[in-house]
Amino acid sequence: MNPDTVQQETGRVITVNGTRAELDVIPGTGCEHCGARNLCNWGGKATRRVVAHNPLGARPGEMVVISRSTRAGAHSALLVFGLPVLLMVAGVVFGSMLGSEIWAGALAGLGLGLAILILRLIDRVRDRKGTNLPIIVHIFTREELKGDENEQRNAGIACPNNSDNSDAKG
């Protein structure tokens, strides 16, 4: 798989704040086969809330297509899952070197807490800078949204991950 692959999803704009928009996103077709789909949508909702760059000026209520790099998603997943595991294992190793299971458990917990603090700091910095946010690349017109759900699926509107779909790419 090409590391610069782009993932696209459809969503409805909920609020707009400056150059960013908050959306309810419908999981794309790639989510159906993803082993981590329950981690992204642990609440079991049909949509998930996402913040995206809004260079097209989408307004609340509009249906849009967002695009993001799969490389950014993989990097975030590695950071979110890898850092806590790494720091917990380091805590266990150092605690074991001190010769006590109590120290191993305590330092593993300390490592996990430190990982959470680091991840929150990274999240705040990325939020301020807007790093790795998806981008709104298309606003659907009324004509594109006409018809029933089956017609939209056949046209690729409801499933913008379809690589043949040139209309949903903006």
C-alpha positions, 0 to 999 in steps of 0.5 A: 500500500502506498504510504501517501494514500488518501482516505475520504469520508462523508460528513455533515457540518455541525459547527464552524469556528474560523477556518475549522469545522466540526462534523459528524462523519459517516465511517467510510467503506474502508472501516468495514474491513478494519480491525480497529473499527471498534476502537474508533467507534467504541460507542457504537454510534453510526457517526463520529465527531471530527474537526477538519480544516474548512478551506471551502467555507462549508456551513453548518448543515452542509454535507461534505467530503473530508480527506486525510492521509492514511500515513497521518492516521497510522502515525497517530495510531502508533503514537497512541498505542505504542507510547503507553506500551513502551513506557509501561514495559520500561517501567516493568524492566526498571522495577524488576531491576530494583528486585521487586514486583511492587516496584515493577508494578508501580513504575509500570503505572508511572510509565502509563501515567507519563505516556498519558501526559505526553499524549495530552501535550502532543494533542494540545500542540497539534490542536493549536497548530492544526497538524494532521487535521483532515481537510474538507475537499468537496461540498455536495450540491443539492443536485448531488444529494437528490435521489434515494440512498441507493442512487447515491451509493451507485453514484459513489456519493455515500461511499466516497472511498470508491477510487472511481468516484471523481465527483466526490474528490472535489 
